[in-house]
Amino acid sequence: MVRSRARTSPSSEQAQFFSYAEAANPIRSGLTSPIPYRSFSPAFFQEAGSAVMALDLSQELGCDGPATGPALCASFVRLDHGDLRTGATATSQLFFVAEGEGETEACGVHYHWSKGDMLVLPAGGDAVHTSDGRAGLYWVHDAPLLRHLGVIPSEARFAPTFYSHHDSQRHLAEIAASPSGARANRVSILMGNSAFPQSRTVSHTLWAMLGILPAGQVQKPHRHQSIALDFAVACQPGCYTLIGTELNPDGTIRNPHREDWVEGAAFVTPPGYWHSHHNDSGADAYVLPIQDAGLHTYLRTLDITFSA
């Protein structure tokens, strides 16, 4: 007895089939754009008028903008004797005070801030920033990730959280003075939120670290699978980062790209690239990398590795 074959629908018009060998690495094959090296001048902060400037690389990334990376967008915010509203369809928004002082109203709360303070807002955290003088903010959020997923946030995953400059510096000084800090290649503090005890990050998508690069120090290469949107908090000429895809036998970076630090500037460190920090300036420097490592840590894909 011959059993009749079940009827099935034909493949949809948009269905495609690829050879694994040809499609497994779309970056190598040129289908997906690599994340470019890029730096952004702080000159915007010195111009007149209150405004926002997205550090937009969406054209290079081949995605909807604005976007500085596939999952994150960074912007410079300038306040000039007045107020300015910011908002994004995002689960997490981070504001770091680059210069000046003022206040922010968000989520029904007023926050007074000055240089070095940081505020992280959850979904629905549209904000109104006000300054009686001139001020500058570094703003990073995860709206590009949500656009890619085709979703909007339905709930706030954490409460608005303020990190004072005074407390950040106090904790950083304690680590630097400790026996482990004296031996460490990097002296830094990770900002965390009690809502995320597993990842110890500022949100479920964002990661933030304040690090000191002492005068004369070289911080050896390391890499991770998260993008880093680095902000030069304080530095003198002679501070720089070397970035590249491979290491030499001695553990230094082969054929590196060099990013010179400028106070108030931002630069991109692509995911998976080796990078080392150098300070030949004669003065201590500070850097604030913002990453999508909150998400990578949860996914167990951060894969941070240090050179030998």
Contacts in CASP RR format, 6 or more apart in sequence:
PFRMAT RR
TARGET T0000
AUTHOR 0000-0000-0000
METHOD contacts of the structure
MODEL  1
MVRSRARTSPSSEQAQFFSYAEAANPIRSGLTSPIPYRSFSPAFFQEAGS
AVMALDLSQELGCDGPATGPALCASFVRLDHGDLRTGATATSQLFFVAEG
EGETEACGVHYHWSKGDMLVLPAGGDAVHTSDGRAGLYWVHDAPLLRHLG
VIPSEARFAPTFYSHHDSQRHLAEIAASPSGARANRVSILMGNSAFPQSR
TVSHTLWAMLGILPAGQVQKPHRHQSIALDFAVACQPGCYTLIGTELNPD
GTIRNPHREDWVEGAAFVTPPGYWHSHHNDSGADAYVLPIQDAGLHTYLR
TLDITFSA
22 29 0 8 1.000
23 29 0 8 1.000
23 31 0 8 1.000
26 32 0 8 1.000
27 33 0 8 1.000
27 34 0 8 1.000
33 60 0 8 1.000
33 61 0 8 1.000
33 62 0 8 1.000
34 270 0 8 1.000
35 57 0 8 1.000
35 61 0 8 1.000
35 69 0 8 1.000
35 70 0 8 1.000
35 227 0 8 1.000
35 268 0 8 1.000
35 270 0 8 1.000
35 271 0 8 1.000
36 57 0 8 1.000
36 60 0 8 1.000
36 268 0 8 1.000
36 270 0 8 1.000
37 243 0 8 1.000
37 257 0 8 1.000
37 259 0 8 1.000
37 267 0 8 1.000
37 268 0 8 1.000
37 270 0 8 1.000
38 55 0 8 1.000
38 57 0 8 1.000
38 267 0 8 1.000
38 268 0 8 1.000
39 259 0 8 1.000
39 262 0 8 1.000
39 265 0 8 1.000
39 266 0 8 1.000
39 267 0 8 1.000
39 268 0 8 1.000
40 55 0 8 1.000
40 74 0 8 1.000
40 76 0 8 1.000
40 265 0 8 1.000
40 266 0 8 1.000
40 267 0 8 1.000
41 262 0 8 1.000
41 265 0 8 1.000
42 76 0 8 1.000
42 98 0 8 1.000
42 262 0 8 1.000
42 263 0 8 1.000
42 264 0 8 1.000
42 265 0 8 1.000
44 51 0 8 1.000
44 53 0 8 1.000
44 76 0 8 1.000
44 78 0 8 1.000
45 76 0 8 1.000
45 78 0 8 1.000
45 98 0 8 1.000
45 99 0 8 1.000
45 136 0 8 1.000
45 264 0 8 1.000
47 78 0 8 1.000
48 80 0 8 1.000
49 78 0 8 1.000
49 80 0 8 1.000
50 78 0 8 1.000
50 79 0 8 1.000
50 80 0 8 1.000
50 82 0 8 1.000
50 83 0 8 1.000
50 84 0 8 1.000
51 77 0 8 1.000
51 78 0 8 1.000
51 84 0 8 1.000
52 75 0 8 1.000
52 76 0 8 1.000
52 77 0 8 1.000
52 78 0 8 1.000
52 84 0 8 1.000
52 86 0 8 1.000
52 139 0 8 1.000
53 75 0 8 1.000
53 76 0 8 1.000
53 78 0 8 1.000
54 65 0 8 1.000
54 66 0 8 1.000
54 68 0 8 1.000
54 73 0 8 1.000
54 74 0 8 1.000
54 75 0 8 1.000
55 66 0 8 1.000
55 68 0 8 1.000
55 73 0 8 1.000
55 74 0 8 1.000
55 75 0 8 1.000
55 76 0 8 1.000
55 229 0 8 1.000
55 266 0 8 1.000
56 65 0 8 1.000
56 66 0 8 1.000
56 67 0 8 1.000
56 68 0 8 1.000
56 73 0 8 1.000
57 67 0 8 1.000
57 68 0 8 1.000
57 69 0 8 1.000
57 268 0 8 1.000
58 64 0 8 1.000
58 65 0 8 1.000
58 66 0 8 1.000
58 67 0 8 1.000
58 144 0 8 1.000
61 67 0 8 1.000
61 69 0 8 1.000
61 70 0 8 1.000
63 70 0 8 1.000
63 144 0 8 1.000
63 147 0 8 1.000
63 148 0 8 1.000
64 144 0 8 1.000
64 147 0 8 1.000
65 73 0 8 1.000
65 144 0 8 1.000
65 147 0 8 1.000
66 73 0 8 1.000
66 75 0 8 1.000
66 144 0 8 1.000
67 73 0 8 1.000
67 144 0 8 1.000
68 74 0 8 1.000
68 140 0 8 1.000
68 144 0 8 1.000
68 229 0 8 1.000
68 268 0 8 1.000
69 144 0 8 1.000
69 227 0 8 1.000
69 229 0 8 1.000
69 268 0 8 1.000
70 144 0 8 1.000
70 145 0 8 1.000
70 148 0 8 1.000
70 227 0 8 1.000
71 142 0 8 1.000
71 144 0 8 1.000
71 145 0 8 1.000
71 148 0 8 1.000
71 205 0 8 1.000
71 227 0 8 1.000
71 292 0 8 1.000
71 295 0 8 1.000
72 140 0 8 1.000
72 141 0 8 1.000
72 142 0 8 1.000
72 144 0 8 1.000
72 145 0 8 1.000
72 206 0 8 1.000
72 227 0 8 1.000
72 229 0 8 1.000
72 290 0 8 1.000
72 291 0 8 1.000
72 292 0 8 1.000
73 88 0 8 1.000
73 140 0 8 1.000
73 141 0 8 1.000
73 142 0 8 1.000
73 143 0 8 1.000
73 144 0 8 1.000
74 138 0 8 1.000
74 139 0 8 1.000
74 140 0 8 1.000
74 229 0 8 1.000
74 266 0 8 1.000
74 290 0 8 1.000
75 138 0 8 1.000
75 139 0 8 1.000
75 140 0 8 1.000
76 98 0 8 1.000
76 136 0 8 1.000
76 137 0 8 1.000
76 138 0 8 1.000
76 139 0 8 1.000
76 266 0 8 1.000
77 84 0 8 1.000
77 86 0 8 1.000
77 95 0 8 1.000
77 129 0 8 1.000
77 136 0 8 1.000
77 137 0 8 1.000
77 138 0 8 1.000
77 139 0 8 1.000
78 134 0 8 1.000
78 135 0 8 1.000
78 136 0 8 1.000
79 102 0 8 1.000
79 129 0 8 1.000
79 130 0 8 1.000
79 131 0 8 1.000
79 133 0 8 1.000
79 134 0 8 1.000
79 135 0 8 1.000
79 136 0 8 1.000
79 137 0 8 1.000
80 131 0 8 1.000
80 133 0 8 1.000
80 134 0 8 1.000
81 131 0 8 1.000
81 132 0 8 1.000
81 133 0 8 1.000
81 134 0 8 1.000
82 130 0 8 1.000
82 131 0 8 1.000
82 132 0 8 1.000
82 133 0 8 1.000
83 128 0 8 1.000
83 129 0 8 1.000
83 130 0 8 1.000
83 131 0 8 1.000
84 128 0 8 1.000
84 129 0 8 1.000
84 130 0 8 1.000
85 126 0 8 1.000
85 127 0 8 1.000
85 128 0 8 1.000
85 129 0 8 1.000
86 93 0 8 1.000
86 126 0 8 1.000
86 127 0 8 1.000
86 129 0 8 1.000
86 139 0 8 1.000
87 93 0 8 1.000
87 125 0 8 1.000
87 126 0 8 1.000
87 127 0 8 1.000
88 141 0 8 1.000
88 143 0 8 1.000
89 143 0 8 1.000
89 146 0 8 1.000
89 147 0 8 1.000
89 152 0 8 1.000
89 153 0 8 1.000
90 123 0 8 1.000
90 141 0 8 1.000
90 142 0 8 1.000
90 143 0 8 1.000
90 146 0 8 1.000
90 153 0 8 1.000
91 122 0 8 1.000
91 123 0 8 1.000
91 142 0 8 1.000
91 146 0 8 1.000
91 153 0 8 1.000
91 157 0 8 1.000
91 203 0 8 1.000
91 204 0 8 1.000
91 205 0 8 1.000
92 120 0 8 1.000
92 121 0 8 1.000
92 122 0 8 1.000
92 123 0 8 1.000
92 141 0 8 1.000
92 142 0 8 1.000
92 202 0 8 1.000
92 203 0 8 1.000
92 204 0 8 1.000
92 205 0 8 1.000
92 206 0 8 1.000
93 120 0 8 1.000
93 121 0 8 1.000
93 125 0 8 1.000
93 127 0 8 1.000
93 139 0 8 1.000
93 140 0 8 1.000
93 141 0 8 1.000
94 118 0 8 1.000
94 119 0 8 1.000
94 120 0 8 1.000
94 121 0 8 1.000
94 139 0 8 1.000
94 140 0 8 1.000
94 141 0 8 1.000
94 202 0 8 1.000
94 203 0 8 1.000
94 206 0 8 1.000
94 208 0 8 1.000
94 290 0 8 1.000
95 104 0 8 1.000
95 118 0 8 1.000
95 119 0 8 1.000
95 120 0 8 1.000
95 121 0 8 1.000
95 127 0 8 1.000
95 129 0 8 1.000
95 137 0 8 1.000
95 138 0 8 1.000
95 139 0 8 1.000
96 116 0 8 1.000
96 117 0 8 1.000
96 118 0 8 1.000
96 137 0 8 1.000
96 138 0 8 1.000
96 139 0 8 1.000
96 208 0 8 1.000
96 231 0 8 1.000
96 233 0 8 1.000
96 288 0 8 1.000
96 290 0 8 1.000
97 113 0 8 1.000
97 114 0 8 1.000
97 115 0 8 1.000
97 116 0 8 1.000
97 117 0 8 1.000
97 118 0 8 1.000
97 135 0 8 1.000
97 136 0 8 1.000
97 137 0 8 1.000
97 165 0 8 1.000
98 115 0 8 1.000
98 116 0 8 1.000
98 136 0 8 1.000
98 137 0 8 1.000
98 138 0 8 1.000
98 231 0 8 1.000
98 233 0 8 1.000
98 264 0 8 1.000
99 115 0 8 1.000
99 134 0 8 1.000
99 135 0 8 1.000
99 136 0 8 1.000
99 264 0 8 1.000
100 114 0 8 1.000
100 115 0 8 1.000
100 131 0 8 1.000
100 133 0 8 1.000
100 134 0 8 1.000
100 135 0 8 1.000
100 136 0 8 1.000
101 112 0 8 1.000
101 113 0 8 1.000
101 114 0 8 1.000
101 115 0 8 1.000
101 131 0 8 1.000
101 135 0 8 1.000
102 112 0 8 1.000
102 113 0 8 1.000
102 114 0 8 1.000
102 129 0 8 1.000
102 130 0 8 1.000
102 131 0 8 1.000
102 132 0 8 1.000
102 135 0 8 1.000
103 110 0 8 1.000
103 111 0 8 1.000
103 112 0 8 1.000
103 113 0 8 1.000
103 129 0 8 1.000
103 130 0 8 1.000
103 131 0 8 1.000
104 110 0 8 1.000
104 111 0 8 1.000
104 113 0 8 1.000
104 119 0 8 1.000
104 127 0 8 1.000
104 128 0 8 1.000
104 129 0 8 1.000
104 130 0 8 1.000
105 111 0 8 1.000
105 127 0 8 1.000
105 128 0 8 1.000
105 130 0 8 1.000
106 119 0 8 1.000
106 121 0 8 1.000
106 125 0 8 1.000
106 126 0 8 1.000
106 127 0 8 1.000
106 128 0 8 1.000
106 160 0 8 1.000
107 121 0 8 1.000
107 122 0 8 1.000
107 124 0 8 1.000
107 125 0 8 1.000
107 156 0 8 1.000
107 159 0 8 1.000
107 160 0 8 1.000
109 160 0 8 1.000
111 119 0 8 1.000
111 160 0 8 1.000
111 162 0 8 1.000
113 119 0 8 1.000
113 162 0 8 1.000
114 165 0 8 1.000
115 165 0 8 1.000
116 165 0 8 1.000
116 168 0 8 1.000
116 233 0 8 1.000
117 162 0 8 1.000
117 163 0 8 1.000
117 164 0 8 1.000
117 165 0 8 1.000
118 162 0 8 1.000
118 163 0 8 1.000
118 168 0 8 1.000
118 191 0 8 1.000
118 208 0 8 1.000
119 160 0 8 1.000
119 161 0 8 1.000
119 162 0 8 1.000
119 163 0 8 1.000
120 158 0 8 1.000
120 160 0 8 1.000
120 161 0 8 1.000
120 163 0 8 1.000
120 191 0 8 1.000
120 193 0 8 1.000
120 202 0 8 1.000
120 203 0 8 1.000
120 206 0 8 1.000
120 208 0 8 1.000
121 127 0 8 1.000
121 160 0 8 1.000
122 156 0 8 1.000
122 157 0 8 1.000
122 158 0 8 1.000
122 159 0 8 1.000
122 160 0 8 1.000
122 203 0 8 1.000
123 153 0 8 1.000
123 154 0 8 1.000
123 155 0 8 1.000
123 156 0 8 1.000
123 157 0 8 1.000
124 153 0 8 1.000
124 156 0 8 1.000
125 156 0 8 1.000
125 160 0 8 1.000
129 135 0 8 1.000
129 137 0 8 1.000
138 231 0 8 1.000
138 264 0 8 1.000
138 266 0 8 1.000
138 288 0 8 1.000
138 290 0 8 1.000
140 206 0 8 1.000
140 229 0 8 1.000
140 290 0 8 1.000
142 205 0 8 1.000
142 206 0 8 1.000
142 292 0 8 1.000
142 295 0 8 1.000
145 205 0 8 1.000
145 292 0 8 1.000
145 295 0 8 1.000
146 152 0 8 1.000
146 153 0 8 1.000
157 195 0 8 1.000
157 203 0 8 1.000
157 204 0 8 1.000
158 193 0 8 1.000
158 195 0 8 1.000
158 196 0 8 1.000
158 203 0 8 1.000
158 204 0 8 1.000
159 195 0 8 1.000
161 193 0 8 1.000
161 202 0 8 1.000
163 191 0 8 1.000
168 189 0 8 1.000
168 191 0 8 1.000
168 210 0 8 1.000
171 189 0 8 1.000
172 187 0 8 1.000
172 188 0 8 1.000
172 189 0 8 1.000
172 210 0 8 1.000
172 211 0 8 1.000
172 212 0 8 1.000
175 181 0 8 1.000
175 184 0 8 1.000
175 187 0 8 1.000
175 188 0 8 1.000
175 189 0 8 1.000
176 182 0 8 1.000
176 187 0 8 1.000
176 212 0 8 1.000
181 187 0 8 1.000
185 219 0 8 1.000
185 220 0 8 1.000
185 306 0 8 1.000
186 211 0 8 1.000
186 219 0 8 1.000
187 211 0 8 1.000
187 212 0 8 1.000
187 214 0 8 1.000
188 209 0 8 1.000
188 210 0 8 1.000
188 211 0 8 1.000
188 212 0 8 1.000
189 209 0 8 1.000
189 210 0 8 1.000
189 211 0 8 1.000
190 200 0 8 1.000
190 201 0 8 1.000
190 207 0 8 1.000
190 208 0 8 1.000
190 209 0 8 1.000
191 201 0 8 1.000
191 202 0 8 1.000
191 208 0 8 1.000
191 209 0 8 1.000
191 210 0 8 1.000
192 200 0 8 1.000
192 201 0 8 1.000
192 202 0 8 1.000
192 208 0 8 1.000
193 201 0 8 1.000
193 202 0 8 1.000
193 203 0 8 1.000
196 203 0 8 1.000
196 204 0 8 1.000
196 294 0 8 1.000
198 297 0 8 1.000
198 298 0 8 1.000
199 207 0 8 1.000
199 294 0 8 1.000
199 297 0 8 1.000
199 298 0 8 1.000
200 297 0 8 1.000
201 207 0 8 1.000
201 208 0 8 1.000
201 293 0 8 1.000
201 294 0 8 1.000
201 297 0 8 1.000
202 208 0 8 1.000
203 294 0 8 1.000
204 294 0 8 1.000
204 295 0 8 1.000
204 298 0 8 1.000
205 292 0 8 1.000
205 294 0 8 1.000
205 295 0 8 1.000
206 290 0 8 1.000
206 291 0 8 1.000
206 292 0 8 1.000
206 293 0 8 1.000
206 294 0 8 1.000
207 226 0 8 1.000
207 289 0 8 1.000
207 290 0 8 1.000
207 291 0 8 1.000
207 292 0 8 1.000
207 293 0 8 1.000
207 294 0 8 1.000
207 297 0 8 1.000
208 288 0 8 1.000
208 289 0 8 1.000
208 290 0 8 1.000
208 291 0 8 1.000
209 288 0 8 1.000
209 289 0 8 1.000
210 233 0 8 1.000
210 286 0 8 1.000
210 287 0 8 1.000
210 288 0 8 1.000
211 286 0 8 1.000
211 287 0 8 1.000
211 288 0 8 1.000
212 284 0 8 1.000
212 285 0 8 1.000
212 286 0 8 1.000
213 219 0 8 1.000
213 235 0 8 1.000
213 239 0 8 1.000
213 277 0 8 1.000
213 278 0 8 1.000
213 279 0 8 1.000
213 284 0 8 1.000
213 285 0 8 1.000
213 286 0 8 1.000
213 287 0 8 1.000
214 279 0 8 1.000
214 284 0 8 1.000
215 279 0 8 1.000
215 281 0 8 1.000
215 282 0 8 1.000
215 283 0 8 1.000
215 284 0 8 1.000
215 285 0 8 1.000
216 279 0 8 1.000
216 280 0 8 1.000
216 281 0 8 1.000
216 282 0 8 1.000
217 278 0 8 1.000
217 279 0 8 1.000
218 276 0 8 1.000
218 277 0 8 1.000
218 278 0 8 1.000
218 279 0 8 1.000
219 276 0 8 1.000
219 277 0 8 1.000
219 278 0 8 1.000
220 251 0 8 1.000
220 276 0 8 1.000
220 306 0 8 1.000
220 307 0 8 1.000
221 242 0 8 1.000
221 247 0 8 1.000
221 251 0 8 1.000
221 252 0 8 1.000
221 253 0 8 1.000
221 274 0 8 1.000
221 275 0 8 1.000
221 276 0 8 1.000
221 306 0 8 1.000
221 307 0 8 1.000
222 274 0 8 1.000
222 275 0 8 1.000
222 276 0 8 1.000
222 304 0 8 1.000
222 305 0 8 1.000
222 306 0 8 1.000
222 307 0 8 1.000
223 272 0 8 1.000
223 273 0 8 1.000
223 274 0 8 1.000
223 275 0 8 1.000
223 304 0 8 1.000
223 305 0 8 1.000
224 271 0 8 1.000
224 272 0 8 1.000
224 291 0 8 1.000
224 293 0 8 1.000
224 296 0 8 1.000
224 302 0 8 1.000
224 303 0 8 1.000
224 304 0 8 1.000
224 305 0 8 1.000
225 271 0 8 1.000
225 272 0 8 1.000
225 296 0 8 1.000
225 301 0 8 1.000
225 302 0 8 1.000
225 303 0 8 1.000
226 271 0 8 1.000
226 291 0 8 1.000
226 292 0 8 1.000
226 293 0 8 1.000
226 294 0 8 1.000
226 295 0 8 1.000
226 296 0 8 1.000
226 302 0 8 1.000
227 268 0 8 1.000
227 269 0 8 1.000
227 270 0 8 1.000
227 271 0 8 1.000
227 291 0 8 1.000
227 292 0 8 1.000
228 268 0 8 1.000
228 269 0 8 1.000
228 275 0 8 1.000
228 289 0 8 1.000
228 290 0 8 1.000
228 291 0 8 1.000
229 266 0 8 1.000
229 268 0 8 1.000
229 289 0 8 1.000
229 290 0 8 1.000
229 291 0 8 1.000
230 241 0 8 1.000
230 266 0 8 1.000
230 267 0 8 1.000
230 268 0 8 1.000
230 269 0 8 1.000
230 287 0 8 1.000
230 288 0 8 1.000
230 289 0 8 1.000
230 290 0 8 1.000
231 264 0 8 1.000
231 265 0 8 1.000
231 266 0 8 1.000
231 287 0 8 1.000
231 288 0 8 1.000
231 289 0 8 1.000
231 290 0 8 1.000
232 239 0 8 1.000
232 261 0 8 1.000
232 262 0 8 1.000
232 263 0 8 1.000
232 264 0 8 1.000
232 265 0 8 1.000
232 266 0 8 1.000
232 267 0 8 1.000
232 285 0 8 1.000
232 286 0 8 1.000
232 287 0 8 1.000
233 263 0 8 1.000
233 264 0 8 1.000
233 286 0 8 1.000
233 287 0 8 1.000
233 288 0 8 1.000
234 263 0 8 1.000
234 284 0 8 1.000
234 285 0 8 1.000
234 286 0 8 1.000
235 261 0 8 1.000
235 262 0 8 1.000
235 263 0 8 1.000
235 279 0 8 1.000
235 281 0 8 1.000
235 283 0 8 1.000
235 285 0 8 1.000
235 286 0 8 1.000
235 287 0 8 1.000
236 263 0 8 1.000
236 281 0 8 1.000
236 282 0 8 1.000
236 283 0 8 1.000
236 285 0 8 1.000
237 260 0 8 1.000
237 281 0 8 1.000
238 260 0 8 1.000
238 261 0 8 1.000
238 278 0 8 1.000
238 279 0 8 1.000
238 280 0 8 1.000
238 281 0 8 1.000
239 260 0 8 1.000
239 261 0 8 1.000
239 277 0 8 1.000
239 278 0 8 1.000
239 279 0 8 1.000
239 280 0 8 1.000
239 281 0 8 1.000
239 285 0 8 1.000
240 258 0 8 1.000
240 259 0 8 1.000
240 260 0 8 1.000
240 261 0 8 1.000
240 277 0 8 1.000
240 278 0 8 1.000
240 280 0 8 1.000
241 258 0 8 1.000
241 259 0 8 1.000
241 261 0 8 1.000
241 267 0 8 1.000
241 269 0 8 1.000
241 275 0 8 1.000
241 276 0 8 1.000
241 277 0 8 1.000
241 278 0 8 1.000
242 253 0 8 1.000
242 256 0 8 1.000
242 257 0 8 1.000
242 258 0 8 1.000
242 259 0 8 1.000
242 275 0 8 1.000
242 276 0 8 1.000
242 278 0 8 1.000
243 253 0 8 1.000
243 256 0 8 1.000
243 257 0 8 1.000
243 258 0 8 1.000
243 259 0 8 1.000
243 269 0 8 1.000
243 270 0 8 1.000
243 273 0 8 1.000
243 274 0 8 1.000
243 275 0 8 1.000
244 253 0 8 1.000
244 254 0 8 1.000
244 255 0 8 1.000
244 256 0 8 1.000
244 257 0 8 1.000
244 273 0 8 1.000
244 274 0 8 1.000
244 275 0 8 1.000
245 254 0 8 1.000
245 272 0 8 1.000
245 273 0 8 1.000
245 274 0 8 1.000
246 253 0 8 1.000
246 254 0 8 1.000
246 255 0 8 1.000
246 274 0 8 1.000
247 253 0 8 1.000
247 254 0 8 1.000
247 274 0 8 1.000
247 307 0 8 1.000
248 254 0 8 1.000
251 307 0 8 1.000
251 308 0 8 1.000
252 276 0 8 1.000
252 307 0 8 1.000
253 274 0 8 1.000
253 275 0 8 1.000
253 276 0 8 1.000
256 276 0 8 1.000
259 267 0 8 1.000
261 267 0 8 1.000
261 285 0 8 1.000
261 287 0 8 1.000
269 275 0 8 1.000
269 289 0 8 1.000
274 307 0 8 1.000
277 287 0 8 1.000
279 285 0 8 1.000
293 302 0 8 1.000
296 302 0 8 1.000
END
